[in-house]
Structure formats: structure tokens, C-alpha cells
């Protein structure tokens, strides 16, 4: 903790002591964007008549000019040097100011910051929080912010829409690409490098950006450069602002959620595509299923480019369904996302609320199911299996039915009885085949598949995925047979089983 020692003119490490119960008073003064000539008359008089003031930093041109006129400043530059990140710096400055104010209860201490106190000043926000907590009384005297001279230097109209963001706390999700973007607090090359990497998530490497240094002062400098060179400009300082112009056309927005949503809205609109306009939730059902299976194909192929494409096709189905909901006035994409976001937070209390160390995946799954049951406690189903989708493939449905039954205790505790049951079902199937009873044979074959699905569940195998893998293996090996026969001027129709089986074994040995 930093405090003000009444017997010294220096800030020290330690704890501060309040002399009496009067609420500490702090006056915050904005120094404007640059030179002495840009100070308001009120601010100038206060600084000239008020004695010593605390300064967040002396790295501001007006400080030197005021010092030459006899104004004394106590700076916090030493706190900057003591920390590697900004949050503890700002907290340290604020605690030092509160300590100094508490140690001088009959005086109002004065704190000066660059620009306007309420523009890009985290220490001021922390002081206002302290005031809300009853720890201090804050008074502010505004100076001109750096924004006006920056707008003048760039020749832009802020009424067109602009964002002001902090370089030390910038994320790609913050950016509105269609507005003027002004990034402050570009202190040094390291911060510039982090900003560059963040911007490259949205903008091309050679996108032109502009650095404005010491805006409004005699030393004002405006430099336009490609984005990739931003951290190579080593003259960045606390007086540097980065300007990123709005994207010139929609081609820069193709990767954004908003642009995709607009494209789907146009396709479904009055002047859109006839096919897209006539689709309904029902007509799109088969496409969602097909696209989901194509995603599985891409995963098994370990082909990232193919996976990107197929995930996009699944996302298209989600957007189409959401747009249909919006067109019909029942729901929209915001409702879909809000429901999903709230559910994921609600079902992951170990992540978003109370942290739990050492969680195993099975613990998380069990907790998920319990929370899901709690959510649906007022929605009593007519049957235990009501929430098992009826439109899933049969093998997947069998697995879900067995999982539900197992949660109710209806399962074997080991695999031996399952193997016995499998042999029993195979025997009954063979008997039905022997008797040429087609319907009974079909039923008994279903029983065989059902017990195989149960064995798969016991050994944590997804039967649908397993069968898909086998199907793909069969296709690859048969294509190998076709290729070998073609080299010999044959086709599967002109070959025989013995020859094709030999090529099959050859493909298997080759790991195909």
C-alpha cells in the first residue's frame, strides 16, 4: 500500500493513517492535449495559484512549461517502473492519492492528468469508484481532451461514428469495422505489437493505418503506414494515438457474424433467392442431417479445409432456421444465441461461478445431467423416454434409450451377461431365418443390433461412428480392388470373388 507521510514530501511504501474523520478531498484537473496555450484560463489560474500538484506522469509537454513558470509537481513515474502491467500501476496511484488526501484532511489535494479527466483515464475512474464507496470527495475541472485535435489532424467527422478504445485492453471482439477507430494509450513498441496482432484478426496485413503524435501541439506528427509495420514505428509514446479507418467495402466483412446474418436476410427477402424463400423448418430437416454427416466425414479425413467448409454448411442451416423464425415472428438469431449462452453458463458452474479443481470429464457430464434435470423439474414428461429425439438414426436412438435406462438403474453392472444375451439373440435370429419367417427374422436382427449397441455403450464406443468408419474402410478397399482390376483391363462385373478377395486382403495388408 502507498501512503502520504505528513513529515515528508515523498510517497512511500506502507500503510496510511487518517488524521481525522473528514472525508478526503481530491481535485482532478485536465491538462488538455498539448501545449500551455491549450489550457483553459481557469485551469491555468488554479495551477498557478494552488501550489504543488500530483501528476500521473510528467511525460506531457505542458508539465515542462508549467514547471518553468514555478508550478511544482509530484509525479508517479516511479510506480510505473515498479510494475509490468497497467492495472497495479493505476491502483497504486489511486491508493497513493487517497493516502495523501487522508493524511492532509484540512487540505484539498490536486491531481493532474493529460487531456480531459473523463477521457481515457483509468485512474480517474478508480477515484470515482472510491468516491462512490465513501472513501473520498472528488471534484473535477475539465481540460480539452485529445480527441478534438486528433479529429482535426485526421480531417474526420466523429458524427460519422467512431470508437475510442484502450490499446492496453483491446480485444478483437471490441472492434466495429465500419466506424472510425481511435486507439489511445499506445505507450510503447510492445503495446503497439499487441494492438497490431489484434487488428490483424480483422484487417489485412497491409491495411493502411495512421499514427497521430502530440496532436494539437507544435510537435504534432501524422504518419500513415501499413498495419504490419505498426510496431516498427518506435516513436510511439503516451502522446500517440492510432487511427484505423472504416473498411471501404463489404468484402472486408465476410468473416463477421453480422455480414453473414445480413446475407441470409437478403436471400430470404422479397428480392432474394426463390429456393431460399420457399424453405421451411420441415423442408430443411434433411439438409441439416446431411451436413452433419459431412462434418463427420471431414473429421475422419483429418482435412481441416474440408472441415471448415462443412462446418460452414451446418452454420448455414442454423442461420436459415433462425431467419425463418424471424420472418414468421416467433424468434430470431439473438434468441438462439441468448438461450445457448445462458445454458452454457448455467450448466458450467465449475467454470463461471465456483472453480472446482481436479474435475474429471465424467464428473462434468454427471453435473450437466443433474442441472438439466433441475431445469426440467417442472416439465414432467409423460414417459421416461420423451426427451429422446425420434428422428435420430436407429443406432443412435438405441444408444440414447439405453443411456436413459442406465441412469434409472436398468443396466447390467458387467459385460458378461451382455455377451450371453448377444449369443441368445443371434441364436433366435438364426432360428427365424431357418424357419423362413421374414418378419420374425427382422425383429430378431433388431434385437442383435440393440444388444450390440448396449455393448458399445458399456465400452464407451459410439456405434454410429464405428459403423461409419467401417463403411468408409469398405469404400476405400473396394476402390483399391477397382483400381487393380482396371490395370488388368477388368471390372468388378468381369472378375470373380476369389480375385477380388485377394485384392481385398492386399489392401488390408497395406493399411488401406
Secondary structure by P-SEA (a helix, b strand, c coil): cbbbbccccccccbbbbbcccccbbbbbbbccccccccccaaaaaaaaaccbbbbcccccaaaaaaaaaccccccaaaaaaaccccaaaaaaaaaaaaaaaaacccbbbbbbbccccccccaaaaaaaaaaaaccbbbbbbbcccaaaaaaaaaccccccbbbbbbcccccccccccccbbbbcccccaaaaaaaaaaaaaccccccbbbbbcccccccbbbbbbccccccccccccccbbbbbccccccccccccaaaaaaaaaaaacccccccccccccccaaaaaaaaaaaaaaaaaaccaaaaaaaaaaaaaaaaaaaaaaaaaccccaaaaaaaaaaaaaaacccccccccccccaaaaaaaaaaaaaaaacccccccccccccccccaaaaaaaaaaaaaaaccccccaaaaaaaaaaaaaaaaaaaaacaaaaaaaaaaaaaaaaaaaaaaacccaaaaaaaaaaaaaaaaaaaaaaaaaaccccccccaaaaaaaaaaaaaacc
